[in-house]
Amino acid sequence: MINTLSKLSSVASKAENSSLNLRFNSSLPITITVLESMTLDRYKLLLGNREFTTKSQKKLEKGVKYWGNFGENKDGIITISGLVKKPSFFQDSSLFLDFELNTILQEIKSLDYPSRFYKNWILENLATKGIDKNTFRALTQMLMALNEQIFHLPMKSGEKPLLMQFSSVINERVDFYMAYENLGPLRGYVLNGTTNKTVSMDVLYEKSFYFLKKEFEKLDIISHMNIDKNIKPLYDTDKLMLDIKG
C-alpha cells in the first residue's frame, strides 16, 4: 500500500516540477492569492510574482489562497475559472516541514508498528530544545490527526507545499488525500490484497484528470478516476479548535 502511495506522490510531484517551466496559461491548475477586494466585483490577485486585477462573479476572500484555471489570450486578456478555496492547511505555507515525503513513506513501510514509530518521532521533535513556533504547530497538527487515526504529512517539494493524508489503520482498503500547488486536491482509496493494487480516486480539475490518467498508464496500477468538485481532506484544522473557556 505504501508503495502505491509513493508512486502516486511521484506522479503528482512530476506535475509540480513540469509546471516550473510553463507559462501562466499552463495545462495544469494554478494557485491564486486574493490581495484586495475592489469595487464592481473586481479583485487584485497574485499569481507567482505577478499582480493583476480581474472580475469574479464568485465572492472571494481577501488574503485567501485558491486553486483555479488560468488563461491569457494573445491580446493579453486574462481569464480565471474554477476557483476553489484551499483547505486551511494550505493557507499558511510555514506549517509545512522541509522533509522528503517519499523518504518518510519508505521508512514507515519497513516498520511493523508505523503508528507507534510516527508518534514517537513527533514527540521527540516536539521536545527538541529551541523548536520554532511554526514547526511546533505543524507537529502538533500531525499528532492530533494521528489521534483520529490519520497520518498527516505536510511536506515541501522544493519551496512548494504538498500534503498527504492516509488512514493509519492498514486494512483491505486504505483511504488517502493528497493536495499539491499545481495539481489541486486528490482523494480516494487503495485496495490491498492483489498483485496490482487498485486505486480509486477523485480529482477536482479536468486538466489534472487527463494529466494523471496519462501518467497512470505508465505505472503498474489499476486506476479508476472521476472528477468531483467537492473534495475535502481526511482531516482538517477545524478539529483542532480547543475549548479554552472552561
N, C-alpha and C positions, 0 to 999 in steps of 0.2 A: 504493500500500500504506500509506504514512504517513497519507494522508487517511482511509483506513478505520480505522486505529488511533486517529486523532484523534477520529473520530465515536464509536467505542466508548468512548473515555475520557470524552467529553462526556455520553454516556448514563449512564455509571456515576457521574459527578460529580453528575448530576441526582438520582440516588438518595441521594447523600450530603447534598445540600442540602435535599431534601424531608424527610429524616429529622430535621432540626433542630427542626421544629415539631411532631413527633409525640410522643405519649405512649410510655411504655415498651412497651406492647403494640402497637407499630407493626407494619406489614406486612412489614418487612424484618428480616434478622438484625441482631444487636447484638453489641457487644464486652463481654466479662465478664472481670474480673481476679480471681484467687483470692487473697484476703488471708490466709486462715488455714484450716488443716485442723483440724477439731474431732473429737469422738468420734461414734460411731454413724453414720459416713458423712455427717456434716454439714460444711458449709463456710461460711465467711464470704466473701461475694463483693462486688465493687464494680461497679456499673453506673452510669456517669456519675458523679454525686456522691453516689449513694445506696448505702448498705451494707445488706446483708440476709443472713440465713442460710437455707440450704435443704439438702435431701438430694440426693445424687447417687450413683447406683449405679456410675457410671464414676469411677474414681480420678482425682482432679485434683491438679495440682502447685501448691504454694504459690508465689506471685509470678509465675505464668504467665498469659498472656492467651489467651482462647479466643473463637472465634465461636460463636454459639448462637441458638436461638429462645427468645423470652421471652413469657410471658403472665401476666396478672394479672386474676382474675375480680372480680365485683362485691363479693365478700366480702373482697377483699384477699389472697387466696391466690395465691402466686407459683409459677409453674412454669417450668422451663427444660428445653430438649431440644436434641438435635443438637449437643452441644458438640464442637468440633473445635479442637485446639491450633493456634494461629497459627504460621507458619514463623518461623525465628529472626530474620529481618529485622524482624518486627513486634513483637518483644518489647522493643525499645528505640526509642521514637519519636524520640529525639535523633539518630538516624542517618539521618533524612530531611531533605533540603535544602529550603530555602524558595525554590523556583523553580516557575513555572507549567509544567506538563507540556506543554500544547499549544504553548506558545511554543518549547520545545525541539524538539518534533516537527516544527514548521513550519520551523525553522532547519535541521534535519537533512535534511528533504525537499528543500531547494533546493540541496543540495551534490552534487557528482559523487563525492566520496570521503568519505562521512559518518563512517566509522570513523576515518579519519585526523584529521579535524577534532575528533571527540569525544575521541580520545586526547590530542591536544594541549591541548584545553580542560581536561581533567582534570589533566594535568601542570602547566599554568600555574597552576591554582588550588592544587595541592599545594605549589607553590613560593612561594605568597604569604606574605609576612612576617607573623608573628603569627597564623597559621591556628590555630583552636581544635581541640582533640582530637577532638571528635565529627565535625566537618567533614572532618578528615584521615582518620578511619576510614571515613566514608561514601565519600569519593573513592577511597580505596584499594580498597574493595569494588567500586566501579564499574570501576576499572582492571583488577582481577583477573578480573572477569566478562567484560570485553571480550577478555581473553586467551583465554577459552573461546568467543569469537565470539558473545557475548550483550551487547546493550545493556541495562544495568541502571539504571533510573531511579527512585530513591527520592525522591519529592517530597511536598509537603504541599498539601492542599486546605483552605484556611483553617488550622485547627490540627490537622487530621486527616491521618495518613499515608496515602499511596497509593503503589502500586508498579506499574510497568510494566516488563516484560522482553520483548524480542523478538530474533530472530536478526539478527546484524549482517551476515550474508551474505544479500543480497536476491536471491532467485530466484523460480521459479514458485510456490513455497509458502514462506510465512514463518510460523514458529511464534511464539506470543506467550503471555504470562502476565500477568494483572492481578489486583490484590488491593486491596480497599477495606474500610474500617472497617465500614460498614453494608450491604455487598453480598456480602462474602465473596470467595473466590478464583474466578477465571475462567481457563480455559486452552483454547487452540485454535490455529487457523491460518487465514491468509488466502490464498486462491488468486488469483494475479495473471493478467493476460493477457485479462481480459474487461472489457466496459464496466461492468457491475455486478459489483463484487467479491463473491466468495463467501466467507462466514465460517462455519467450523465451530467450535463452542465447547461446552465442558463447564462446568457451574456446580455449586456444592456444594449450594445450598439451593433447595427448590421455590419459596419466596417470591421469590427472586431470578430464577428461571427465568421466572415469569409476568410479573414487572416488565419484564425485558429483552425478552421476546417482544412485549409490548405496545409498547415503545418502538421496537423494530427495525422494526415495521410502518410507522413514520413516516419511516424512512430509506431511501435508495436502496441497500440492501444485501440480498443474498440470504443468509439465515442458516439454519443448522441447529444446534439446541441439544439437549443431553442433560443429565441430572443424573448426576453422578459424585461419589461420596463419598471419592475418593482423588486429589485434585488437588494436585500438587506444583509448586513453582517450576521454571523452566528452570535456575535457578542459585541455590544456597543457600550459607550461610556455612560449611557443613561442608567445602566445598572450600577454605576459607581457612585451614585448620589447617596450620601450618608446623612442620616438624621442626627444633627449635632445640637438640636434644641433640647433634647431630653437628657 
